[in-house]
Amino acid sequence: MERFTISGDENMSEVIAKHPEVATVLMDIGMGCIYCPASQSESIAEACVVHGIDADALIEYINGEYQDELEEREKIRNQQLAEQSN
């Protein structure tokens, strides 16, 4: 998995288009409207304000711990596939 960095001023729909896995995080924290028309023009920080979410904490989580979790899942999946092929 190639790591990425997002910022609060990035457009919500553009981030989701480039990194669709981020949609899961956003929906899990109550931002179920990620595909609504407002997401086409809102930044992540603006959407966080509307939903009462700490944008800095969210960005920090996505850029760090969340991607660590994704990498770990990918590693486990690759190990399982290697074991199945043996």
Buried (B, 14 or more C-beta within 10 A) or exposed (E): EEEEEBEBEBBBBBBBEEBEEBBEBBEEBEBEBBEEEBBEEBBBBBBBEEBEBEBEEBBEBBBEEBBEEBEEEEEEEEEEEEEEEE
